[in-house]
Amino acid sequence: MSARVLLGVVLAFPLCATAQTARPLSLDATVGPGYVVGGPEVLTRGSMVADGLLTIRLRNAERGGWLAGLGASFQGPPPSGDKCVPGNDGQCLHDYPQFSSVGVLAGWTNASGRLRVLGGLASVRATRDDPAAKSDYTFGVPLRGEFVLAQFSRVAFVASLRAMVLPRYRGSAYTLLASGVGFRLFR
């Protein structure tokens, strides 16, 4: 998801001040560090992550409510130099690919809306820096937990922990881990 598209969604998202239970629609955006587990030997495992989530509260209950949402994320390695770091077999190690995903999620929120837990299914695209290499597509299972750090009438500051399990990408299993801080806009 490009920054312009995300900015357009944020600017077009109407805000109004209402009680938390009357805010069925919300938009979250977070950024933070990430880490990749699994796959072949690579130069770096640390990453930068950007994430967006649009949710709607489907059903309220006494102690919380059920949510459904659409999420998009980007996780890629930080820029690296052109140096050759030899691997176990003497070959030069490469960075792992940049992973971008779009998925559907469902989950639960507590009555105050301060805590959320969601999971779902996502389409994941892996892109390598090599221009000759084509993008690969696979599926992933996203899991996320969010906590509101501070809440105002239309905006909340949130912290999140996320994992994306890729059961099969190029013959290996990957787990993409991330944490982030950002904001939530209410409608």
N, C-alpha and C positions, 0 to 999 in steps of 0.2 A: 504494500500500500504506500503510495507516494505521500510525501509530506503535504503536498498541495491538496490531495483528496482528504486527508485527515483534517487539515486546517479548514477546508470547506465544510466538512461535516460539523466540526466544532462551532464554526461561526453561524451555520444555518440552524443549529440546535436551539430551539426556543426554550428559554428559562422562565420559570415562574416560582414564586414562593408559596409553597403549600406544605402541609404536614407530611411526615415521612410515609405514612400509610397511603396517602393519596398520590405518591410519586411512583407510578408503576414503571416509568421509563427512565433509564439512566445511561450515560456514556462515560466510560472510564478510559483514561490514557495514562500509561506508566512507562518509565524507562529505568534501566538499571543494569547491573552486571549479570552475566550468565556463565555457565560451564557446561561442557559436553562430556558425556560418559559413554564409552563403547566405541565401536568402529575400529579402523586400522590405526596404526601408529601415525600420529600427526605432530606438527611442529608446536602448536599451541592448543590448549583446551579452553582458555578463557574467552569470553565473548562480550559483546554489547547487545542489549536487547531493547526493543521498543514494542509496545503492545497496546491494542485498543479493544474495547469490549462494549457492545451495545446490548443492554438487557431490558427485559420487560418482566414485571412481576405478574405472574399468571393467576395465582390464587393466594389469598391471605388466609392464615390460620392464626389461632390464638398465640402461638409461640414463634411465629415466623411466616414464611411464605415461599412458594415455589417460583423459580425463575427460569426463563429461557433466554438465550442470547446468541449473538453472532460475534465471533472474535477474529482478530487478525493480529499476526505478530511477525517480527523480523528478528533473527538471531544470527549474528555473523562474527567472525574473528576480527580483532583489531588489526589495523594496518601493520604489515610486517615488511622488512627489508628484503632485498634480493640475495641475501646470504644463504649459503647452503649449510644446513645443519644435518649431519649424517645420522641416519637411523640405524637400527640394529643390523640391517642387511647391507649397509654402506650406501644406500640410496639417499638422495636429498629428501628431507621431509617437507611436505606441503601442509598448508593450513586445511582444516576441514571446510566443507562448503558453507555457504550462507544459506540458512534455512528460512523460508517465509511460508506462512500458513494462513489459511482461512478455514474456520470451523464453526460448527454449531455446538452449543453447550446448554446444559440444564443443571439446575442445582437448587440449593436452599439458602435462604437468608433468615437471620433472626428477626424478631419483631421490630427492633429499632433500626434495622438495616445496616448495622455497624459491622456485622460479620457475614461473609458469604463463602460458600463452598460450591464449586461447579466442576463438571466433567463433561466430556463429549467426544466428538469425532471430527478430525480435520484433514483437509487435503494439504499436503506439504510439498513444496518445491525446493529442491536443492540446486544451487548454482555455484559452480566453481569459477575461480579467477581466470582459468585458461579459456581464451576466446574460442578455441576449437572444440571445447567440451560443451555438450548440450545440457540443458537443465534436466534433471531427473525428477519424477513425481512419485510420491508414495502417500500412504495415509499415516496418521498419528492419532494418539489418544491424549488430548490435553486435560490436565488436572490443575486446578487453581484454588487458592484460598486468599481472601482479601479481608483487610481490617481497616476501618475508618479511624484515622489518627485525630482528625479535627473536622467538625461539621459546622457549616454556616447555612444560611437559608437556601441557597441555590447550589452551593459548591461544597464538596468534601475533599479533604486530603487523605489519600489512601496508601496503604502499603500492601504488597502482594508477594506471594510465593507461588511459583508455577513450575510445572513439569510437563514435558511432552515426550511420550514414549513412542519411538518409531520402531515397531517390531521387526521390520525388514527393509533395509535400505542398502543396496549393493552387497547383499549377502551378510550384513552385520546388523545387529540391533544397536540403536542409539537411544540415549536419554538426554534431553535438553533441559537443563535446570536454570531457573532464573529467579531473581528477586527484583522488586522495583518499587518505586514511589512515584506518585502522580496525583491526579485529581479525578473526581467524579462530578459530572454535571447532572442535575436533576431536571425533569420536566414534570 
